[in-house]
């Protein structure tokens, strides 16, 4: 990460709910650390109560949903700061997803979202999820925005 750090969140808690369509118990991002020229940065503390936790670990579906919501936070933040209505996004495809480890309850996910390509209302993002500096998942998502929702 260049100028930003994962030390101090820019937004957390209920402020994040203004940026994404999900609501508890399916909210998979609890911190937004901001954006810079390299990407946007989010976090999540893995809790035992998380819908995607099994036997003390966050599963692959949970990691993928965390990435998707991290991308949604990025879009929501851009639209909200521009004074525009936050659009709803839909996952069009999940590509090249690799899971290297399943985070455990108590782990803090640190996720970087990078825009690889934007064409009209379609965005291809790449994501890397880390725990304690180790990459636990990475991949690409194609996201479609429905701006008139």
Backbone bond lengths (Angstrom), bond angles and torsions (degrees), N, CA, C in turn:
res aa  C-N    CA-C-N  psi(-1)  N-CA   C-N-CA  omega(-1)  CA-C   N-CA-C  phi
1 X - - - 1.442 - - 1.512 107.91 -
2 X 1.303 117.75 141.22 1.459 119.26 -176.09 1.527 112.23 -84.86
3 X 1.324 119.40 -93.01 1.458 122.06 -171.99 1.531 113.55 -83.24
4 X 1.304 117.92 -20.64 1.457 120.97 -176.76 1.524 111.05 -94.09
5 X 1.328 114.71 161.74 1.460 118.71 174.40 1.523 108.51 -133.11
6 X 1.307 115.11 163.89 1.460 121.03 177.76 1.523 110.90 -89.20
7 X 1.332 118.08 17.52 1.456 120.89 -177.85 1.525 113.62 -81.44
8 X 1.328 117.11 -43.42 1.459 120.85 -174.11 1.518 110.33 -124.31
9 X 1.342 117.98 113.98 1.460 119.39 179.28 1.523 112.15 -69.80
10 X 1.310 114.73 144.83 1.456 121.67 174.08 1.536 109.24 -79.19
11 X 1.346 115.85 -39.22 1.456 122.20 178.91 1.530 108.98 -139.06
12 X 1.331 115.83 148.74 1.458 120.14 174.47 1.518 108.82 -156.09
13 X 1.313 116.06 170.36 1.456 121.80 175.90 1.512 113.91 59.64
14 X 1.344 115.60 -134.70 1.462 121.32 -175.75 1.525 113.07 -62.34
15 X 1.319 118.02 -26.37 1.471 120.41 177.99 1.528 111.20 -60.13
16 X 1.319 116.86 -33.50 1.467 120.49 179.14 1.521 111.97 -69.15
17 X 1.321 117.08 -29.67 1.460 120.50 -178.30 1.525 111.83 -64.77
18 X 1.338 117.20 -20.22 1.461 120.64 176.11 1.536 111.42 -74.34
19 X 1.330 117.04 -14.65 1.459 121.54 -174.20 1.519 113.88 -103.44
20 X 1.340 117.15 -14.06 1.466 120.44 -175.67 1.530 109.84 -132.07
21 X 1.340 117.14 154.64 1.470 119.00 179.04 1.533 113.69 -81.40
22 X 1.326 118.39 -18.84 1.461 121.36 -176.70 1.528 110.77 -69.28
23 X 1.307 114.00 153.01 1.458 121.77 177.62 1.525 108.50 -133.16
24 X 1.351 116.73 156.65 1.457 118.49 177.88 1.524 109.84 -53.49
25 X 1.279 116.66 142.28 1.467 129.88 11.59 1.530 114.39 -96.01
26 X 1.332 118.08 19.46 1.460 120.27 -174.75 1.529 112.30 -104.24
27 X 1.310 119.14 11.06 1.465 121.05 178.01 1.531 108.86 -75.31
28 X 1.333 115.45 123.74 1.473 121.39 -173.83 1.527 112.82 -116.48
29 X 1.329 117.31 17.31 1.467 122.63 174.40 1.517 106.60 -136.55
30 X 1.329 117.46 128.90 1.458 118.21 177.66 1.529 113.40 -119.32
31 X 1.339 117.47 -3.21 1.459 121.19 175.96 1.522 110.50 -144.04
32 X 1.334 116.01 138.92 1.459 122.60 170.63 1.515 106.51 -119.65
33 X 1.325 115.62 121.18 1.463 120.73 -175.34 1.515 113.09 -95.51
34 X 1.344 117.46 -9.24 1.447 120.54 177.17 1.509 112.79 117.63
35 X 1.328 113.37 -169.20 1.463 121.78 -176.99 1.517 108.87 -136.89
36 X 1.309 115.35 153.84 1.451 121.71 169.73 1.524 107.89 -147.11
37 X 1.311 117.34 -168.28 1.463 120.56 -177.05 1.531 112.76 -65.67
38 X 1.318 117.75 -17.15 1.463 121.34 -178.24 1.522 114.10 -94.78
39 X 1.321 117.95 -19.44 1.451 118.62 -178.68 1.515 113.05 160.36
40 X 1.328 114.69 -166.96 1.461 121.38 174.71 1.528 107.54 -121.63
41 X 1.335 115.62 156.75 1.450 120.42 -167.50 1.528 110.91 -134.82
42 X 1.330 115.69 128.14 1.463 121.54 -178.87 1.528 110.33 -132.93
43 X 1.326 114.69 171.73 1.454 120.16 177.09 1.516 111.86 -147.84
44 X 1.317 114.69 163.91 1.462 121.98 175.66 1.517 108.25 -154.32
45 X 1.333 115.55 129.35 1.457 119.53 170.87 1.524 107.31 -89.24
46 X 1.316 116.65 124.77 1.457 121.91 -178.53 1.527 108.80 -75.15
47 X 1.323 115.22 120.41 1.462 122.37 -179.69 1.522 109.32 -110.83
48 X 1.315 116.88 149.21 1.463 122.02 178.80 1.525 111.57 -61.38
49 X 1.329 117.05 -27.47 1.460 122.05 -178.90 1.533 112.78 -78.98
50 X 1.319 118.21 -6.50 1.461 122.09 -179.10 1.528 110.02 -60.26
51 X 1.331 116.25 134.76 1.474 121.28 -178.84 1.520 113.08 -58.32
52 X 1.323 116.74 -25.26 1.460 121.14 -176.06 1.529 113.32 -99.49
53 X 1.333 116.88 12.31 1.471 120.69 177.89 1.524 110.10 -94.67
54 X 1.315 114.69 132.72 1.465 122.52 177.11 1.520 107.79 -136.77
55 X 1.307 116.46 129.16 1.472 121.59 179.03 1.526 111.82 51.85
56 X 1.338 115.76 40.36 1.459 120.46 175.25 1.518 115.29 79.30
57 X 1.339 117.84 10.80 1.465 120.69 -179.44 1.523 111.02 -132.01
58 X 1.337 115.60 145.92 1.459 121.90 174.39 1.518 107.89 -80.25
59 X 1.335 117.04 126.37 1.462 119.76 -175.52 1.532 112.71 -82.73
60 X 1.318 115.28 177.80 1.462 122.28 -176.59 1.527 111.41 -62.29
61 X 1.324 117.02 -37.79 1.464 120.34 178.07 1.527 110.37 -63.47
62 X 1.309 116.49 -39.62 1.463 121.27 177.79 1.516 111.97 -64.12
63 X 1.327 116.14 -42.12 1.470 119.53 177.25 1.526 111.01 -62.82
64 X 1.328 116.28 -42.48 1.463 120.33 179.79 1.524 111.04 -65.46
65 X 1.326 117.03 -42.89 1.465 120.50 178.12 1.522 110.71 -65.19
66 X 1.324 117.60 -36.85 1.469 121.00 176.01 1.529 110.35 -60.98
67 X 1.328 117.00 -43.09 1.469 120.43 178.16 1.528 110.06 -62.78
68 X 1.325 117.01 -45.79 1.466 120.55 -179.29 1.531 110.91 -61.15
69 X 1.323 117.38 -43.65 1.458 119.79 179.47 1.522 111.69 -70.48
70 X 1.322 117.47 -30.78 1.466 120.43 174.78 1.524 110.20 -63.14
71 X 1.330 116.39 -40.37 1.463 120.61 176.14 1.528 110.07 -66.29
72 X 1.336 117.39 -38.27 1.459 121.21 178.69 1.521 111.53 -64.74
73 X 1.326 117.11 -39.09 1.465 120.85 177.81 1.524 109.74 -60.30
74 X 1.328 116.78 -42.37 1.465 121.35 178.88 1.531 110.73 -57.54
75 X 1.329 116.24 -50.43 1.464 121.13 -179.12 1.527 110.30 -65.01
76 X 1.321 116.72 -45.32 1.454 120.57 179.37 1.518 112.19 -58.68
77 X 1.315 116.52 -41.82 1.466 121.07 179.30 1.525 110.65 -64.12
78 X 1.328 117.22 -44.76 1.462 120.67 179.30 1.527 111.33 -60.20
79 X 1.322 116.93 -45.66 1.460 120.72 -178.60 1.527 111.70 -69.73
80 X 1.322 116.87 -43.25 1.464 120.28 -178.48 1.527 111.15 -64.12
81 X 1.323 117.73 -43.17 1.466 119.82 -180.00 1.523 111.44 -69.28
82 X 1.340 117.70 -21.67 1.468 121.36 175.88 1.533 111.08 -87.32
83 X 1.341 117.22 -0.44 1.446 121.19 179.43 1.517 114.01 76.10
84 X 1.326 116.50 20.58 1.463 121.51 -178.92 1.522 110.63 -107.00
85 X 1.338 114.85 161.14 1.454 120.81 177.25 1.534 109.67 -67.78
86 X 1.326 116.07 134.25 1.464 121.43 -179.77 1.525 108.81 -72.71
87 X 1.345 117.32 122.45 1.467 119.74 -179.53 1.531 111.72 -79.03
88 X 1.318 115.16 161.03 1.460 121.50 174.48 1.525 107.43 -91.05
89 X 1.317 116.26 137.96 1.462 120.67 178.22 1.522 110.89 -114.39
90 X 1.318 114.52 152.64 1.459 121.48 178.62 1.520 108.80 -129.27
91 X 1.329 116.70 138.51 1.461 120.39 176.53 1.517 107.99 -73.25
92 X 1.333 116.11 122.21 1.457 121.10 177.10 1.509 112.24 -90.32
93 X 1.343 115.37 -35.64 1.463 119.63 177.38 1.520 109.69 -161.62
94 X 1.312 114.18 155.37 1.462 123.02 174.65 1.522 105.67 -120.18
95 X 1.333 116.40 122.03 1.459 120.65 -174.75 1.519 111.91 -127.99
96 X 1.303 114.80 151.01 1.475 122.28 172.51 1.522 112.28 48.38
97 X 1.312 116.07 38.28 1.457 119.78 -179.09 1.522 109.35 -81.28
98 X 1.310 115.12 128.78 1.455 121.84 177.49 1.525 108.50 -125.62
99 X 1.322 115.27 132.53 1.464 122.24 177.15 1.523 106.83 -115.04
100 X 1.311 115.84 119.03 1.457 120.45 -176.33 1.526 112.42 -99.84
101 X 1.323 116.58 -27.14 1.470 122.18 178.78 1.523 107.79 -160.60
102 X 1.314 116.71 152.99 1.458 120.77 175.74 1.527 108.92 -99.06
103 X 1.335 116.57 122.25 1.469 119.99 179.94 1.526 111.27 -61.52
104 X 1.308 115.10 145.97 1.458 121.57 -179.75 1.520 110.75 -98.14
105 X 1.325 115.22 158.66 1.459 120.36 175.34 1.528 108.04 -53.16
106 X 1.325 115.34 132.95 1.466 121.71 -178.20 1.517 112.90 97.96
107 X 1.333 117.90 -19.81 1.460 120.63 178.29 1.524 110.50 -68.55
108 X 1.324 115.39 148.79 1.463 122.51 175.71 1.521 108.31 -106.86
109 X 1.339 116.37 115.99 1.461 120.70 175.80 1.521 108.91 -79.80
110 X 1.313 116.34 139.06 1.463 123.75 175.52 1.522 106.07 -126.84
111 X 1.332 116.54 115.81 1.455 120.74 -169.71 1.519 111.56 -122.16
112 X 1.320 114.67 135.40 1.460 122.70 176.65 1.520 108.36 -112.62
113 X 1.324 115.99 127.79 1.457 122.98 176.68 1.525 107.68 -111.64
114 X 1.331 115.49 128.39 1.466 120.62 176.32 1.524 108.98 -122.58
115 X 1.318 116.13 136.24 1.463 120.88 176.40 1.523 107.51 -83.71
116 X 1.314 115.02 121.48 1.469 120.82 178.73 1.524 110.91 -91.67
117 X 1.349 115.31 -36.38 1.459 119.26 -177.17 1.523 109.11 -162.23
118 X 1.327 115.96 140.44 1.458 121.96 174.25 1.517 109.05 -129.42
119 X 1.321 115.74 125.82 1.458 121.71 176.37 1.523 106.85 -134.08
120 X 1.324 116.38 114.19 1.456 122.89 -176.69 1.530 109.54 51.70
121 X 1.320 118.78 -118.89 1.467 121.87 -177.63 1.521 112.67 -100.82
122 X 1.325 116.83 21.19 1.461 122.21 179.73 1.527 108.48 -116.87
123 X 1.312 116.38 128.99 1.463 121.49 179.86 1.520 109.14 -126.34
124 X 1.325 115.85 130.91 1.457 122.13 172.27 1.517 107.20 -100.48
125 X 1.334 115.64 120.17 1.466 120.05 179.46 1.525 109.49 -116.50
126 X 1.322 114.60 152.62 1.459 119.87 168.38 1.520 106.72 -114.51
127 X 1.319 115.56 150.33 1.454 120.42 -176.12 1.514 110.19 -138.60
128 X 1.317 114.70 147.10 1.456 122.03 172.10 1.524 107.45 -133.30
129 X 1.327 116.05 127.13 1.461 122.56 178.89 1.522 107.77 -110.51
130 X 1.331 115.48 127.56 1.464 119.95 -179.86 1.527 110.98 -123.48
131 X 1.321 114.36 152.29 1.459 123.34 170.92 1.523 105.77 -130.53
132 X 1.319 116.31 122.04 1.471 121.63 -178.82 1.525 112.27 52.21
133 X 1.337 116.78 39.35 1.466 121.27 177.05 1.514 114.91 81.47
134 X 1.326 117.83 -2.23 1.465 121.53 178.97 1.521 110.06 -104.61
135 X 1.323 116.77 131.32 1.455 121.03 179.35 1.526 109.68 -71.47
136 X 1.351 115.84 123.83 1.464 120.94 178.90 1.524 111.64 -104.82
137 X 1.353 116.69 -21.51 1.464 120.76 177.95 1.519 109.25 -159.14
138 X 1.334 114.76 149.81 1.454 120.37 174.43 1.521 108.14 -155.38
139 X 1.313 115.59 155.00 1.451 119.44 179.22 1.509 111.71 170.10
140 X 1.327 115.06 -170.00 1.459 121.84 -178.52 1.524 109.68 -127.41
141 X 1.318 115.46 145.99 1.457 122.39 173.48 1.517 108.36 -129.51
142 X 1.313 115.40 141.43 1.447 121.62 171.36 1.522 105.94 -104.29
143 X 1.333 115.43 124.79 1.460 121.09 -173.97 1.522 109.84 -120.88
144 X 1.337 115.16 132.87 1.453 122.60 177.39 1.527 108.14 -105.30
145 X 1.320 117.40 131.86 1.459 121.45 177.27 1.513 110.76 -99.85
146 X 1.328 115.39 134.78 1.454 121.65 173.03 1.526 105.95 -108.23
147 X 1.334 115.69 96.30 1.455 120.76 -172.21 1.510 114.70 -78.09
148 X 1.314 118.26 -17.27 1.454 120.05 -178.03 1.521 112.43 -97.97
149 X 1.339 117.07 19.55 1.475 121.03 -178.41 1.506 111.47 -71.24
